[in-house]
Amino acid sequence: MSGEAWMAWILASAVMLALYDLAKKASVRDNAVLPVLLISTTFGFGAYLLGLGACGKLGELRGIAGPVLALGLAKSAIVGISWVFTFCALRTLPITIATPIRASAPALVLLMAVPLYGEIPSLLQGAGMAVVFAGYFAFSWAGRHEGIDFFRNRAVWCAIAGAMCSAMSAIWDKYVFQVRAMPVEATQFVFQAGLVAFYALALVVARALRIGGNPFGWRWTIPLVGMLLAGADWLYFKGLAHPGAPVSAASLMRRFSVVITFLAGARFFKETNLVRKGLALAAIVAGITLMWCAG
């Protein structure tokens, strides 16, 4: 694999991640969130098992140790909560607002890494974070022209909470795989299985308490959500497997999926106010680029 080949894997992952975002929006728009999450996650878990079987790595799941179980299930809870927030936001927010907020997670990761891991940002990284957060205010300006009060809208805060949980998940990944050096395949298996159990339990509790909004309707995009995410993750890990691939640059490059999602969302979901949103998106992309260059 050449020195630049890992970039092809990461860019392919970004394209698949954009398709995942579009399928997610199509699946959850005016639909019940928890059934969509449970069904899509189950299909994603099945795709992961098929991938392990195709690679001949199912044997690595035997005798999963206690720390792997605990750390993997903790990640299931973090990601599960993140997806609930994100899907609730996508149900009502335009995709051209929701996905750029999600794409700001690298700035939040850097912000969290300062107190937790002592990773002091450079001047350029700090500038990138400031530009990303300026993008939030730019989206506030854009949202007001669609009747969305950015800082008082519940769906916007759900999107921000989802991005924060996503950043917490990245911080947790560093602890699990770098500090504790847990095996990837077994930990991801526990995480995927725990995620299915998390949504199944959440759905049972919601039904028992009669909590819920829209009724559930089947859409062909629902199984695609989990399968596309599993494929995007596989491509991402394939790129990271190359010794010369810097994880900071790879994770930030993957976030450029938001550009594809923005353009496709404008086309398929007939969203409006694109000039103002485009300026806000440009601020987030510029901030991510600054952090990438600094890394």
TABEL-V618281 format. One record per residue. N is the residue number from 1. PHI is phi in radians with two decimals (NA if undefined). PSI is psi as a letter, one per 30 degrees, with the letter a starting at -180 (* if undefined). NEAR is the number of other C-alpha atoms within 12 Angstrom. Layout:
# TABEL-V618281
{{N | PHI | PSI | NEAR} {N | PHI | PSI | NEAR}}
This chain:
# TABEL-V618281
{{1 | NA | k | 16} {2 | -1.28 | l | 13} {3 | -1.10 | f | 15} {4 | -1.74 | f | 18} {5 | -1.12 | e | 20} {6 | -1.06 | f | 30} {7 | -1.13 | e | 31} {8 | -1.10 | e | 24} {9 | -1.10 | e | 32} {10 | -1.18 | e | 38} {11 | -1.14 | e | 33} {12 | -1.11 | e | 31} {13 | -1.10 | e | 35} {14 | -1.11 | e | 36} {15 | -1.10 | e | 31} {16 | -1.17 | e | 34} {17 | -1.16 | e | 38} {18 | -1.14 | e | 36} {19 | -1.09 | e | 35} {20 | -1.05 | e | 36} {21 | -1.08 | e | 45} {22 | -1.17 | e | 40} {23 | -1.12 | e | 34} {24 | -1.11 | e | 44} {25 | -1.10 | e | 41} {26 | -1.12 | e | 33} {27 | -1.34 | e | 34} {28 | -1.77 | f | 43} {29 | -1.11 | k | 33} {30 | 0.95 | h | 24} {31 | -2.33 | l | 28} {32 | -1.24 | k | 31} {33 | -1.28 | e | 40} {34 | -1.10 | e | 42} {35 | -1.07 | e | 35} {36 | -1.09 | e | 42} {37 | -1.09 | e | 44} {38 | -1.11 | e | 36} {39 | -1.17 | e | 35} {40 | -1.14 | e | 39} {41 | -1.18 | e | 38} {42 | -1.11 | e | 31} {43 | -1.13 | e | 29} {44 | -1.12 | e | 35} {45 | -1.11 | e | 34} {46 | -1.10 | e | 26} {47 | -1.12 | e | 29} {48 | -1.14 | e | 33} {49 | -1.11 | e | 30} {50 | -1.09 | e | 19} {51 | -1.13 | e | 22} {52 | -1.11 | e | 23} {53 | -1.12 | e | 16} {54 | -1.13 | e | 12} {55 | -1.57 | f | 14} {56 | 1.20 | h | 13} {57 | -1.99 | g | 19} {58 | -1.12 | f | 19} {59 | -1.10 | f | 16} {60 | -1.31 | f | 20} {61 | -1.58 | f | 22} {62 | -1.27 | k | 14} {63 | 1.08 | h | 14} {64 | -1.14 | k | 23} {65 | -1.35 | l | 17} {66 | -0.99 | e | 14} {67 | -1.06 | e | 20} {68 | -1.10 | e | 29} {69 | -1.10 | e | 26} {70 | -1.16 | e | 21} {71 | -1.21 | e | 34} {72 | -1.16 | e | 36} {73 | -1.21 | e | 30} {74 | -1.10 | e | 29} {75 | -1.15 | e | 37} {76 | -1.01 | e | 34} {77 | -1.14 | e | 31} {78 | -1.10 | e | 31} {79 | -1.19 | e | 37} {80 | -1.04 | e | 36} {81 | -1.12 | e | 30} {82 | -1.04 | e | 32} {83 | -1.20 | e | 41} {84 | -1.06 | e | 37} {85 | -1.06 | e | 33} {86 | -1.12 | e | 43} {87 | -1.20 | e | 47} {88 | -1.12 | e | 39} {89 | -1.17 | e | 37} {90 | -1.16 | f | 41} {91 | -1.09 | e | 33} {92 | -2.12 | e | 30} {93 | -1.36 | k | 36} {94 | -1.06 | k | 41} {95 | -1.13 | f | 47} {96 | -1.30 | f | 43} {97 | -1.89 | e | 53} {98 | -1.15 | e | 44} {99 | -1.24 | e | 47} {100 | -1.11 | e | 49} {101 | -1.09 | e | 49} {102 | -1.08 | e | 46} {103 | -1.24 | f | 51} {104 | -1.41 | g | 50} {105 | -0.95 | e | 41} {106 | -1.00 | e | 47} {107 | -1.17 | e | 46} {108 | -1.20 | e | 36} {109 | -1.04 | e | 37} {110 | -1.09 | e | 38} {111 | -1.13 | e | 31} {112 | -1.27 | e | 27} {113 | -1.20 | f | 23} {114 | -1.11 | e | 18} {115 | -1.34 | f | 13} {116 | -1.44 | e | 16} {117 | -2.11 | g | 18} {118 | 1.18 | g | 11} {119 | -1.51 | j | 17} {120 | -1.32 | k | 18} {121 | -1.22 | k | 27} {122 | -1.29 | l | 19} {123 | -1.02 | e | 15} {124 | -1.20 | e | 21} {125 | -1.12 | e | 31} {126 | -1.09 | e | 28} {127 | -1.12 | e | 26} {128 | -1.08 | e | 34} {129 | -1.08 | e | 35} {130 | -1.08 | e | 27} {131 | -1.18 | e | 29} {132 | -1.07 | e | 38} {133 | -1.18 | f | 34} {134 | -1.10 | e | 26} {135 | -1.06 | e | 36} {136 | -1.02 | e | 38} {137 | -1.17 | e | 26} {138 | -1.15 | e | 29} {139 | -1.21 | e | 38} {140 | -1.05 | e | 30} {141 | -1.10 | e | 25} {142 | -1.20 | e | 28} {143 | -1.15 | e | 33} {144 | -1.08 | f | 20} {145 | -1.34 | f | 18} {146 | -1.99 | g | 20} {147 | 1.37 | g | 15} {148 | -1.79 | j | 23} {149 | -1.44 | j | 20} {150 | -0.97 | e | 29} {151 | -1.70 | g | 20} {152 | -2.13 | f | 14} {153 | -1.45 | k | 19} {154 | -1.11 | e | 21} {155 | -1.15 | e | 30} {156 | -1.11 | e | 36} {157 | -1.16 | e | 28} {158 | -1.12 | e | 32} {159 | -1.11 | e | 40} {160 | -1.16 | e | 37} {161 | -1.10 | e | 31} {162 | -1.10 | e | 36} {163 | -1.15 | e | 36} {164 | -1.14 | e | 33} {165 | -1.15 | e | 33} {166 | -1.09 | e | 36} {167 | -1.14 | e | 32} {168 | -1.08 | e | 33} {169 | -1.10 | e | 35} {170 | -1.14 | e | 32} {171 | -1.10 | e | 32} {172 | -1.14 | e | 30} {173 | -1.03 | e | 29} {174 | -1.08 | e | 25} {175 | -1.12 | e | 21} {176 | -1.18 | e | 28} {177 | -1.67 | f | 24} {178 | -1.82 | e | 15} {179 | -1.32 | e | 14} {180 | -1.62 | f | 17} {181 | 0.94 | h | 16} {182 | -1.35 | k | 26} {183 | -1.18 | k | 25} {184 | -1.15 | e | 28} {185 | -1.08 | e | 29} {186 | -1.17 | e | 34} {187 | -1.16 | e | 34} {188 | -1.17 | e | 37} {189 | -1.07 | e | 37} {190 | -1.09 | e | 36} {191 | -1.08 | e | 34} {192 | -1.14 | e | 38} {193 | -1.14 | e | 32} {194 | -1.11 | e | 31} {195 | -1.15 | e | 38} {196 | -1.08 | e | 33} {197 | -1.12 | e | 25} {198 | -1.05 | e | 32} {199 | -1.27 | e | 32} {200 | -1.11 | e | 24} {201 | -1.14 | e | 20} {202 | -1.07 | e | 26} {203 | -1.19 | e | 26} {204 | -1.08 | e | 18} {205 | -1.11 | e | 15} {206 | -1.09 | e | 18} {207 | -1.19 | e | 17} {208 | -1.13 | e | 11} {209 | -1.56 | g | 10} {210 | 1.00 | h | 13} {211 | -1.71 | k | 16} {212 | 2.77 | l | 20} {213 | -2.02 | c | 19} {214 | -1.27 | k | 19} {215 | -1.22 | l | 18} {216 | -1.48 | k | 22} {217 | -2.30 | k | 20} {218 | -1.26 | k | 20} {219 | -2.38 | k | 23} {220 | -1.16 | f | 16} {221 | -1.35 | f | 27} {222 | -1.06 | e | 37} {223 | -1.13 | f | 31} {224 | -1.13 | f | 35} {225 | -1.01 | e | 39} {226 | -1.18 | e | 37} {227 | -1.20 | e | 33} {228 | -1.16 | e | 35} {229 | -1.16 | e | 36} {230 | -1.07 | e | 35} {231 | -1.16 | e | 34} {232 | -1.10 | e | 34} {233 | -1.14 | e | 31} {234 | -1.09 | e | 31} {235 | -1.11 | e | 29} {236 | -1.10 | e | 34} {237 | -1.15 | e | 28} {238 | -1.10 | e | 25} {239 | -1.16 | e | 34} {240 | -1.19 | f | 31} {241 | -1.16 | f | 21} {242 | -1.26 | k | 23} {243 | -1.02 | f | 16} {244 | -1.57 | g | 18} {245 | -1.53 | j | 26} {246 | -1.32 | k | 22} {247 | -1.14 | e | 26} {248 | -1.14 | e | 27} {249 | -1.19 | e | 28} {250 | -1.12 | e | 38} {251 | -1.16 | e | 38} {252 | -1.27 | e | 39} {253 | -1.06 | e | 38} {254 | -1.10 | f | 41} {255 | -1.24 | f | 42} {256 | -1.25 | f | 39} {257 | -0.99 | f | 35} {258 | -1.11 | f | 41} {259 | -1.15 | e | 36} {260 | -1.11 | e | 31} {261 | -1.07 | e | 37} {262 | -1.07 | e | 40} {263 | -1.16 | e | 29} {264 | -1.20 | e | 27} {265 | -1.09 | e | 35} {266 | -1.10 | e | 24} {267 | -1.37 | e | 16} {268 | -1.51 | e | 20} {269 | -1.80 | g | 20} {270 | 0.94 | h | 15} {271 | -1.47 | l | 21} {272 | -2.07 | a | 23} {273 | 1.05 | h | 24} {274 | -1.30 | f | 27} {275 | -1.15 | e | 21} {276 | -1.11 | e | 24} {277 | -1.14 | e | 38} {278 | -1.10 | e | 30} {279 | -1.15 | e | 29} {280 | -1.15 | e | 37} {281 | -1.08 | e | 44} {282 | -1.06 | e | 30} {283 | -1.12 | e | 32} {284 | -1.15 | e | 42} {285 | -1.09 | e | 37} {286 | -1.10 | e | 33} {287 | -1.14 | e | 37} {288 | -1.11 | e | 44} {289 | -1.11 | e | 32} {290 | -1.08 | e | 29} {291 | -1.16 | e | 36} {292 | -1.11 | e | 32} {293 | -1.09 | e | 22} {294 | -1.20 | f | 21} {295 | -1.30 | * | 26}}
